[in-house]
Amino acid sequence: MTSAIFTQKCPAGVLTSNVFGDRYLYNLNRSSFDKVSAQAIFDAEFKESLLNENTLNIIVGTDSGLLPKYIQQQGIPSGSRYIFIEPEEVLEQLAQFHLLDNSSPEIVYTSPANWEDHANTFKLKEYSYLDTIKSFNAICAQQMVLDEYAELSWQLTEALHIMHFRYRTSIGCQLFLVRQLENIADNIFPVTILANAFHGKTVIILAGGPSLTDILPWIKENRHKLVIFSVSRISRQLIDATIEPDFVFSVDPLDVNIDVSKEMFLFPDNTIFIHSYHVQPALLNQWHGRSLYLGTRLPWKSNLNIDNIHGTGPTVTNSALSIAHYFGFSKILLAGFDLCFTKEGITHAKGTDEQLAGPKYNSTSLKVETYNGEQRPTGQDYYAALLMLAKQAELITSDHCEIINLAATAAKVEHIAHISYTDISLPDIQAKDIINAKHRIPELTNDLLSAHYQKVIEELKKSALQIQAIAKLAQKALIINQRMYNLEGKIENYKDKRELDNIEKQLRKKYRNHSKLVKKFGVRSFLKMTSPHDSDDWTAEKAQKLCDIYYQAYHSGANSLLTLINGAIHRTKARYEELKAMPDYSSLLAQWNQDKSYRRAIFWLRKHPNVHYPEQTGSALQTMQDQFNQLLTNQDTAYKAEVAQQSTLSLLRSKIKLLFKHKKIDELKNLQLGFINDSNHDNKEPYLLLIDAYLAELDGDIETALIQYNNIINLNHSPLLEEALFRIASLSLEQHNQQNALLAIDCLTQISPIYLPYKAELARIIGDFILAIDSYNAYINLFPEDVLNKLKLTTLYIEINVYEAAELMLQHLLQVAPDLESVIVLKNQLAKIKREQPISSPAN
């Protein structure tokens, strides 16, 4: 006797329904919809997030088709599309029960292997530019009853991160343009000022990988021999280690950047901030020292866009590496450039939010080779970065520049050598060499700033006029388009058509530079013109509609851009006010509050220590100082909470089960070690027992495994009771211990009724036919639409000669599934028995 009966389990289970009329596959959703309707649950969980316009939503799981049905009932938002991903077997069952029928063309259902094809059909690239690709887990995927959902969710998250990153860097991102205008007043000196300033010198670039922790003491000891580049996110670690970098780098435009980088504000004045033109504004406008920007000041052709380099992307480490080469360094050392995790799943250096959150439990099984020959786990984003880093390193090393990674546990990258930091020979560097290079950056005098602000304001005002003209032309075109067609949908006056053509000519020629920019801001509306579900039929009505969409896009794009430009003008005027000893306090305070640039109040007070101001103004300035100090000391950030969600116990449970399923012994051992050292969870015992049990099973030590599973059962309120009982039942069957298996399955039926058929089948095998019949009947009462187990009960009745009950079951089955081959076979079998022998009494 083996555990074969468990292989009969279909992943989604049987179809059931609740009192609200929701039909769903029980093993996908278990008791989620028992007491509350699907609509009520979806309203609470998804209504605010899943029904936004112009969004590509990619969802793991369909909740038995109820979630897409809910979306259609709510009305599909304009410009939005939905891709639902289900395991192949689940998709087949959903189709079998017609749970995905009658869907709108804006919704598709796909397997994990094909979702990217559908995403491309749905204009993934355009949605990526808009930064409106969203991924969700349906209720069934959140509960992770099926382990496949956990793995699929992790894979999707990593894949979307890579795809979005790729598209965003290739075509730009709307957020980049927004940040560019927000930063225009503060992007003053280009990074080209320091071209080749460190010719022939050695630099070390510090990133946030786990290996940085071990290398920091050596860096501190050899600080006087190094020029130090650091990424902004490790500023906390450098402050703790009392290491002051020469240059700190940041490129991320997202607000989370301020959470992970704010400790850079504690560096001394002689640290230089090198940043992208689109860096998160609160980092730049509150920086106390000198700074150099990468890229262009403005997103249109302008004299303010002086010659500059962009720095190789997409990550801040790529930028730092390219700048090290551009500054003329001949030897570049890398520390914390791991691009992989520790064996235990730690992703970043000690003291980072990621390390403090514990091991990453939602990573996939992707691995890379390290310089010491190990196989280390990594993420899809790290893996993509490795490929890009190899190409970048090839270009740099071909220019007689040496790149060395100091960590043996870092991912191996072509064209980057490895030498341990203990074996590196560092030449002496003169302090004056660093000082002289930094002195190339001009001092920010009031005269220089005043001239810069005036030029910026003039340029912005000039562009605002261009944008206003485009908005007026678009408005005029909308009016013409409405009156151009008669009631029959035909062009009534071709003079209007010529006027419309003239407007288009002006947009493409006279205003071409700003028209391109306006289109980027109106691209949400332009998406409506490129629907993947549009028919090829061309009518006058359709032409009018598309023309209306086209100029509405121009109009909305122009107005959005104009709002940003006017905001930049106000901000630059506020900067100009800051130069005055007696400024317009109300405008300054309003701008600082709006931008959350509270530290600028501190800067102004330092520059004007003897100025007397109204008491109310003094109170407002003090409030801003307090707000900045609160920003610095706040450790309960949104980012920290987000990172903690990657290390939850539910993710750990799924990770343990998946590693066991794939027989990953070493990975299970590493996971166990990481969890032992994870200080964020108290109730560790059941999870460690489960890992021990799985490892014993994989090692063939069944007795030890059973002992550990029983230890889990004996714990009070064990969260892993179902997993332990399931394995006890399976192993007991393999050992031909049917009674112990039946006891375990009986306990499982108290957890979920999906185990009742297993109990029935095992009872049948050991000859307890009454228990088998009772178990089947209990199950069928709960799931009256399950034809398969009705067939099994009918077969059991025939096997034990209870022909009358078998005949009643067959009559019922012939009503609900008259064409099912199995029903017809059983009907013929029973008829043959009745012909060949008299009906006998039931067997006991």
N, C-alpha and C positions, 0 to 999 in steps of 0.2 A: 504494500500500500504506500503510495507517494502523496505528495502535496498537489497532485495534478488538478484537483477540484478547484484550486485557487486560480489556475490559469484560465478557467472558464469565465472569469470576471470580465465583463465588458466595461471599458473605462467610464462611460457616462452613466451606466446603470439604466434603470427602467423609467418609463414615462409615468408621471403622476400629475396631480393637479390639486389646487387648494380651493378654499371656499370663495375666493375672489375670482376664480376662473382662470388663473395662471396655470399653464401647462409647462412642465419642466422635467428634465432628466434628473432623477433624485441624486445620483452620485456626484453630479456636478455642483449642485446647490444645497444638498442635504436639507437642513431645516430652515434655511434662510427665509423662505417664503411661507412657512407654516402658519404664522400668526399675523403677519403683516403683508400687505399686497406688494407685488414687485414695484408698482408705480410709486407707492409711498417710500420705499427704500431708495429707488432711483432718484426721486425728488430730493431726498436728503443728501444723497451721495454725489449726484452728477449734474443736477439741474443748473448749478452756477458755473460749472466748468466744461460740460460736454456739449453745450448748445450755443457756442460763440460763432460769429460769422467769420468767413474767410479763414477757416482752420482745417488742417488735415489731421484728423483724429485717428490714431492707430491704437486699437484696443485688443488686449489679450483676453480672450473668452467672450462669449455672447450671452452668458446666463441662460442657456437653452433657447436662445433666440428672443428672449424677453427684452434684452437691452436694445437691440436694433428696432424692435417693435415699438418700444417706448420712445425712441428718438423720432421715429416716423409720426407717432401720435402727437408729439410736441411740435412737429414741423421742422424740417431740415433747414438750418440757418443758411442764409444767402452765402454762396461761395464756399460752403464747407463740404467736406467729403469724409467718409468713414470706412476704415479698413478693419475688419474683425479677423483675428487670427485664432484658429483652433487647431489642436492636434488632428492629424489626418483621420484617425479612428473616430474622434468625436464629431468631426465634420460629416462623416458618413452616417452616423447615427442621427444627427440633427436633420440631415436630408431625408433619411428613412422615415422619420416621423413628421416630415413637412413643417418643421419648426422655423425654417428660413425662407419660406415661400413669400411671394408678394412683396419683395423688397424694392425700394426705390433704386434707381440707377446710381444714385450718389453713395450707395452702400454696397460693399463687396465683402465676401467671405472667402478666406484663403487659408492655406496650410503654411507652416513656418518656412517651407522651401520657396514659396511663390509670392510672399507679401511684397518684396521689393519691386517686382514687376508691376504690381498693381499701384504701388506708391509712385512709380515713374509715370504710369498712365494718368494718375491723378495730379500731375504737375508738382512732384516733390520739390524740384528745384525752385519753383516760384514760391511755394510755401516756406521753404527754408530761408529764402531771402527775407520774407516777411517775419521770420522767427515765429511762425504760427503752426509748427508741427508739434502736436501734443500726444503723449502716450498715456494710456490708462490701463488699469487692471479692472476687469469686470468683478462683480462680487465673488463669483466662483474662483477667479484667479487670485483674489485677495485672500480667500480662505485656504487656497492651495490644497484642496482635498486630493487633487491629482498632482503628483510631483512634477509632471510635464509643464504645468503652468508656471511653477517657480523658475525652472530652467529657461522656458520661453520668455518670461518677463525679463530675466537678467540679460539674455541675448539681445532682445529687442532694445532695451535701454542703451546698451553699449553700441549696438549697430547704429541707432538713431543719432547718438552723440557723434560718431565718426562721420556719418553722412551729412549731418547738419554742419559740422565743422568744415568739411570739404567744400560744400557749396557756399558757405558763408565766406570762406577765404577766397574762393575763385571769382565770385561775382560781387562781393561786398555784402554788407548787411545794413538794413535801414538804421539799426541802432548805431552803427559806426558813423553814419552821416549826422545823426542827432548829436552824438558826443562831439563830433568835429566842430559843429556850430557852438555847442556849449563851451568848448575849450578854446575857441578862437582867441579870446583875450589873453590867455595864459600860455599858448604855444608861441613862445617868443624866439628862442634860439634853436637852430637846427643842429642835429647831431654831427653834421659835416664840419663843425668848428674843430672837432678833435680828430679829424682824419689823419691817420698815421702818426698820432701824437706819442705813441709808445713803441716806436719801431724797435724790433729786436728784443723786447722785454717779455717777461713771463707773467701770465695772469691765471688766476684760479676762478672758476665760475661755480658758485654754490647754488644748488637746486635742492628740492625738498624730499628727495628719496630717503629711505630708511638708513642707508649707509652713511649719511651725513653725520649722524649721531656719533659714530666711532671716529670720524676724521676731524671733528671740531677741535679737540685738544691739540692735535698736531698743527692745525691752522693757527690757533692762538699762539702756540710756541714759535711759529715761523712767520708771524704777522709782518715783521719788519722786512721780510724778503719777498713779500707778495703784493701784487695789485689785486684787489678783491672785487669781483662782480658778484652780486647776489640777487636772486629773485625776491620780490617784495614779500611773498608769502612766508618766508622763513625769517622775517625780521624779529619775531618773538624769540626764536632760538638764538639768534646772534646777540640780541640784547642780554639774554640770560647768560650767554657765554662771554660777555663783555668783548665782543668782536665788532669793530666798526668797519663796514665796507667802504670802499672808495666810490663805488657806483651801485645803485639799486635800480632794478628794472621792473617795469609793470606794463602790461598791454591790455588787460582784460577790461572791456567796457561795462561789464555787469556790476550791479550794486553790491553783489556779494564780495567784490574785490576789496571794498573798504573793511569788511569784517575780517578778512584773512590777512590784510596788509597793514592795518592801522599802526602797528608797533614801529613801522618805519619812521613815524613822526618823532620817535625818540632818538634817532640817529643825530650826530652832530652836524653843524652847518656845513662842514667841508665835504660831506657825502653828496655826490651828484645824482640826481634823479633822471634816469633815461626812460622815456615812456613813448608809447604810440600816440599818434594824434587823437585817437579815440579812447584813451584810457578813461576809467571811471573818474568823473570830474572832481569829486570830493577828495580824491587822493592828490590830484594836481593842484587844485586851488587852495589847499591847506598845507602844501609843502613849504617848508621854511628855508630851504637852501636853493642852490642853483639847479636848473633843469634843462634838459635838451630833448626835443621832440623828434620822433620818426615820422616820415610821411609828409603830407601836405597840410597846409593850414585850412584851406577852403576846398569844398567839393566842386568848384567850378573854376574855369580858367581865370587867373588873377595874377597881378604883379606881386601880390602878397605871398604867392606860392614860390618861394625862392628854392634854388636847387637843394635837394636833400635826398637821403636814401630812406627806403621803407623798412629795411631790416627784414631778414628772412623769417617768415611765419611757419606754422600758425601759432606756436606757443611762445611764451616768454623766454624759455630756454633756447629756442631756435634763434630768437632775436638777440639774446645776449651773446651767443656763439658768433653770429654774423658780425656784431659790433666789435667783438674782440679781434676778429680778423681785420675789420675795417680800420681799427685804431692802430694796427701795425704789430700787434703781439706775434712773436714767432713761436712761442710755446703756450698752449692753452691746456690747463689742467681742469679736470671736471670732478666735482665732488657732489654726491647726492643726485647724480645723473643716472639713477638706477633703471628707470622705465620698466620696473617689475616690482613685485611684492616680496616680502620675506616668505619663507616656507609656511609660516603660521598665518599669513594673510594680512600682515601689517603693510600699509601702502605708503606711509610717509614717515618722516623723521620724528624722533621723540619730542614730545611737547606740542606737536601740531594738533589741530582739532581732529584730524583724521586718526592720528595715532591714539589720542585720548579716547576716541569712540570705540576703539578695539579693532579686532580683525574684521576685514570686509567679508561678510558671509554671502553676499549675492554676486560673487564673481563667477565667471564661466571657467571652463577647464583649459583655457588657452595658456600655453607655456612658452617660455623662451629659454635659450641657453645663456648662461652667464660666463664670465671670463674664467671662472674656476671649474667650468664644465658641468655645473649643476643645471637642473631644469627648475625654473622658478615660475610661479603663476604670474600672469599679467592681465591687463584689460585690453579690450579692443582699441581704445584710444591710445594707450601706450604702444601697442603693437604698430599702429599706423604711424605714430611719431617715430618709432625706430626706423621704419623704412625711409621716412623723410630725412631723418638725421643722418642716415648713411649717405644719401645723395649730397647733403650739405657738407658733410665731412670730406667727401671725395673732392669737391670743388676747393675747399679750404686747404687741404693737405697738398693738392697739386700746385699750390702757390708757395711751396717751401715753408709751410707752417705745420707744426707738430701738435696733434691732439691726443691727450692721455687721460684715460679714466682711472682714477686712483682706487676704485673699489672692485675687488675681485668678484663681488656678488652682484655687480651691475650687469644688465643685459649686454651681451656682446654685439658690438656694432662694427660693421665693415669700415675700414679706414680710421678707426679710433683704436689706439693701442691701450694696453693696460700695464701700468707699473704701480706697485704698492706705494703708498705715501711714505712708507718707512725706507724705501729705496730711492726716492727722488732726491736728486742733487739740485739745490736751488742757488742760483747766483745771487750775489748781493745786489740790492737795488738802492739807489740814492733817493732819499726823501725829496730832494729838490727836483728830481725827474718827474715825480708825480705832481708836486706843487706847481712846477712850471707848466705842465700840460693843462692842469685845471685852470691856471690863470689865463689861458686862451679865451675862456668864457668871459665876456664883458660883464662889468658890474651893472646891476639894475638900478641906475640912477633915475631920479624923478623925470629928468629931461628925456631920457631914453624911453621910459614907460609912457610918458605923455605923448611923445611922437608916435609910438606904436599904437596906442589906443585911438588916437585921432585917425590914423590910416585905416584901422579896422572899422571904425564907425563910418567913415566915408565909403569904404568898399561895401559894407553891409547895406547902407542906405541906397547905394547905386543898384545893388542887386535886388533890393526890395521893390524898386520901381519897375525893374524887369519882370519880377514875379507878379506884381499888381497888373501889369499890362497883359500878361498871359491869362490871369484870372478873368480879366474883362473880356478878352477874346473868347475864352471858353464859355463865359456866360452869354455872350452874343451868339455864339455858334449854337448853343442850346435853344435859344429863342428861334433862330432861323430854322433849325431842324424840326421844331414843333409845327411851324406854319408852312413848311415846304411841301407837305403831303396833303392831298385832299381826302375826302371821306372814303374814297375807293382805294386809298393807299398809294396813289400815284403822285409823282412830282408835278405840281401844278404850275409852278413858276421857276423856270430854269435860271432866272436872275438870282434867286436865292441859292441855287446850286453853285453858281459862279462865285457868289459872295462867300459861301462856305469853303470853296476851294481856295479862295484868297486868304481866308483865315488860316487854313492849314499850311499854306505857303509861308505865311509870316511866322508861324510856330516852328517850321522846319528850317527857316533861313535866318530871319531877323533875330529870333529869340532861341536859336538852336541850342546854345550852351545851357541856358537855364531850362529850356523845354525838356531836355534829357533828365535833368535833376527833378523837375516837377513830376515826370512820369514815374520815377522811383518812389516818390511819396504817394502817388496815386495808384500804385500797382495793385493794391487790394481791390480796387474797382476794376482795373484792367483784367484781373483774373476772371471776372464774370464774362468777359468776351471770349475766353479761351476754354470754355467748358469742355471737358473730354467727352461729354455725352451729347454735345450739340449735333443736330442733324446737318447734312450737307445742303439741304434745301434752302434756296435763297429767295426771299420775297421782299417786297418793298417794306412791308411791316417789320420784318426782321432787320432790314437795313436801317430803318429809322430807330429801332430799339438799340442796335449796336452803336449807332452814331451817338445816341443819347448817353449810353454807358461810357463811350470814349471821351466825350467832352465833360461829362460829370467827373470822370477820373482826373482829367486835366484841372478842373475847377477845384475839386477837393484836395488834389495834390498841391496846387498853388497856394491854397489857403493854409494847409498844414505847414508848408515850407515857410510861408510868410510869418506864421506864428513863431516858428523857431528863429527866424532872422530877427524879428522884433525883440524876441527874448534876448538874443545875443547882443543887440544894440543896447538894451537896458542894462545888461550885465556889464558891458564894456564901459558905459557911462558911469556905472557904480564904481568900477575900478579907477576911473579918472577922478571921481570924488574922493577916493581913498588917499590920493596924493595931497589933498588939502588939509590944512590944520583946522579949518572950520568948515567941515563938509555938510551936506544935507543929510543929517543923521537918519531921518525917516526913510530915505531911499536906500541908504547903506544897510540899515537894519532889515528892511524888507527883503533886499536882495540876498543878504547872508542867510536869512531864515528860509527863503525859498530854495536856495541851493544847499542848505544844511552845511554851509561852509563857516561854521561857528568860529574856527580858529582865526579867521581873518579879523575878527574883532580883537583878538590878542595881538596880532601883527600891527594893527592900526594903533593900539595903545602903546606898543613898544616904540613906534616911530614918532608918536606925539605924546611923550610922557608929561608934558607941562600944560597940556590943553585943559581948559576948564569947560565943562559941559553940563547941561541940565541934569538934575538929580534923576529924573525919569530915564534919561539916556544912559546914565551911569548904571542904573539898575538893569537895563536891557543888555548892556555890554557885559555885566557880571553874569547874567543868565546865560549868555552865549559861551562864556568861559566855562561855566559849570556844565553846559551841554557837551562841550568838547571833551572835558575831563571824563564825563560819563561815557562818551563814545570810547575813549581809551581803555577804561577799566571794565566795561561791560563784557563779560565772558559768555553770557547766555544769548548768543546771537542766533539769528535764523539759520545761518549756515551750519553752525554746530549742531542744531536740532536736525537739520537735513542729513548731515553726515551720520548721525546716530542711527538713522533709519536703515543704514546699510549693515548694521550689526545687531539686529533684533534676534530674539530667541526663535521666532517663527521662521526667519530666514536660516538660522542655524539648523533647525530641525530639517528643513527641506534640503539643505546642503549635505547633512549627514546621510539622509536617505538616498540622495542622488549618487553620492560617492560609493555607498554600499551597492546600489543598483549596478553601477559601472565597475565594481570590484577594484576601486582605487585605494589600495591598502596604505601606501605611503602618504597619500593626501589625507586619508582619515587620521593617521597618526599626527600629521602636522596640524590638522584642524583641532585635534584633541589638545595638543600642546598650546596652541594659540588660545583656546577657550579657557584652559587652566589659568593662564596669565591674564585673562580678560577681567578687569576689576569692575566692570559695569553691571555684572549680573550676579545675583546672590544664589538663586536656585539652580546650581550647576549639577547636582548629583544625578538627576534622571538623564540628562544629556550625556554626561560622562559614562554612565552605565550603558546607555544605548550604543555609544561608540565602542566601548569594551566588548559588548555583546556582538556587534557587527564584525569587529576585528577577529573575535574568536571564531565566528562562523566562517569567515573567509579563510581562516587558518585551519579549518577542519575540526576545531575543538568544540563539538556540539554541546557537550555536557557543560562546559564553562559558559557557553552562550546561553543555555537554558537557565543556569543559575543567575546570570546577570539580568535576563528578562524577568525572572521571578522577583529579583530585587526591585526592579522598576515597579512591578505590580504591588509590591508590599509598601511602597511609599504612599504617604497620604497625599491625595489630590495630585497624583502624577499627571503631568501634561502629555506623557508619552505612553499612556495605557494602551491605546489602540495599536500602536506600532509593536509593543511588546507582546500583546496577546496574539496578534496576527502571526508573528514569527514563531511563537510557542506552538500554535496550531499547525503551522507548516512543518516545523521540525518534528513535532510529535507524529505527524502522519508519515514522515520519512522514516521514523523509527518504528512504524507500525504500532504506535501507542494511540489507538483510536479513542480510548476513553479520555485520555488527557487532552487530545485534540478537540473532542466534543465539549469538554469542560471549557476550554479556551474560547471556542466558537460561541458557546452559550453566553459567555461573558461579553463577547463582541456584539451579540444581538441586543444587549442592553445599551450599548453605545450607539448602534445604528441598525435599523431593520434590513439594511442591504445584505447583512450576513445571514439572514434567515434561510435563504436557499442553500447556503453552504451547510448550515446545520441540518437541513432536511436531507441533503445528499449524503452527508456522513452518517446520519441516523439510518438511512436506507442501507448503506453499505454494511453497517454493523448489525442490521436486522431489526432495529427498533422502528417498525413501520408506522406505529401509531404516532410516535414523535415526529417522524418524517412527514406524515400527512398533516399533523397539527401545524408544523413549521411552514409547510407550503401554504396552507390555508390562511395562516396569520399574515404571511407575506402578501398573498393575493388580495386579501381584504384591504391591505394598505395600498397596493398597487394593482388595481383591477384591470389596467390596460396591458399588463405584462403577459403577453401570449406565450413566451418561451417557457416560463415556469408553470403555466397552466398545462402546457404540453408535457412537461416533466411529471407533474402530478398525475396526469392521465396515464402516462406510461407506467408510473408506479402502481396505480390501481390495476392496470392490466397484469403487471408482473405478479401481484399478490392475489390475483383472481377476484378482485372487487369489481366485477364487470358492470354492475348497475351504476355505481358511482362514475366509472369510466365512461359509460354511455351518456350520462348526464353532462359530464364535462365536454364530451365530443359534440353534443347537441349545442351547447353554449359556444364552443369554438367555431362550429360551422356557421353560426350566426355572425360572429365578429370577424372571422377570417376564413370565409368559405373557399377561397382559392389557394390557401396555403398548402403546399405540397405535404408538409409533415402531418397536417390534420387529416388529409385524405388518406395517407398511408396508415395512420392509426385507425381510422374508420374502417378501412379494408381489413386490417389485422384483426380488429375486434369482431367483425362480421364473420371472418374465417373461423375464429375460435368458437363462436356461437354455433356455426354449422357443424363443426367437427366434434364437439363435446357438449354435454349438458352443462348448464350453468351451475357451478359448485359454490359451496359456502366460502366466505372470506377466509383467507389464511391468517393465522395469528403469529 
